Amino acid sequence: MLTAFGATVLTFMMLMYALERRHRGFVLAFACGCALSSAYGFLAGTWPFGVVEAIWTAIALQRYVAGGEEVERS
C-alpha cells in the first residue's frame, strides 16, 4: 500500500513539474506533490528523502506566493 502511494505521489509530482510553465496553479500543485512525497519519505523510514522533499515544498510555495515570475509564459 505504501509503495503504491509513493509511486502515485511521485508520478503526480513529476507531471505537475512538467506542466508548471502552462499555468501558475501547477506550481502550487507541484508543492502539494512535494509535500505528499515528503510524507511518503517519512512514512517509508527514509527521512533524508522526506527532508529534501520538504525543502522542495518550501521552494515551490515561495515560487507560488511570489507570483510565479520565474515561470516562463508561453
C-alpha positions in Angstrom: 0.0 0.0 0.0 2.8 2.4 0.9 4.7 1.6 -2.3 1.6 2.4 -4.4 1.1 5.7 -2.5 4.7 6.6 -3.2 4.6 5.7 -6.9 1.4 7.7 -7.3 2.7 10.7 -5.5 6.0 10.8 -7.3 4.2 10.4 -10.7 1.8 13.3 -9.8 4.7 15.5 -8.6 6.7 14.9 -11.8 3.6 15.6 -14.0 2.9 18.9 -12.2 6.6 19.8 -12.6 6.3 19.2 -16.3 3.2 21.4 -16.5 4.5 24.3 -14.4 5.1 26.5 -17.4 1.5 26.3 -18.6 -0.2 27.9 -15.5 0.8 29.2 -12.1 -1.6 26.8 -10.5 0.7 23.9 -11.4 3.4 25.4 -9.2 1.0 25.0 -6.3 0.1 21.5 -7.3 3.8 20.7 -7.6 4.2 22.0 -4.0 1.4 19.7 -2.9 3.0 16.8 -4.6 6.3 17.6 -2.9 4.6 17.7 0.5 2.9 14.3 -0.2 6.2 12.9 -1.4 7.9 14.2 1.8 5.2 12.4 3.9 5.9 9.3 1.9 9.6 9.6 2.7 9.0 9.8 6.4 6.4 7.0 6.4 8.8 4.8 4.5 11.5 5.5 7.0 13.8 7.3 4.6 14.0 10.6 6.4 16.7 12.2 4.2 14.2 11.9 1.3 11.5 13.3 3.4 13.7 16.3 4.4 14.7 17.0 0.8 11.1 16.9 -0.4 10.1 19.2 2.5 12.7 21.7 1.3 11.3 21.4 -2.3 7.8 22.1 -0.9 9.0 25.3 0.7 10.8 26.4 -2.5 7.7 25.7 -4.6 5.4 27.5 -2.2 7.7 30.5 -2.2 7.6 30.5 -6.1 3.8 30.3 -6.0 3.5 33.1 -3.4 5.9 35.3 -5.4 3.6 35.1 -8.3 5.5 32.7 -10.5 7.7 35.5 -12.0 10.4 32.9 -12.8 7.9 30.6 -14.5 8.0 31.5 -18.2 4.8 32.2 -20.0 4.2 30.5 -23.4 
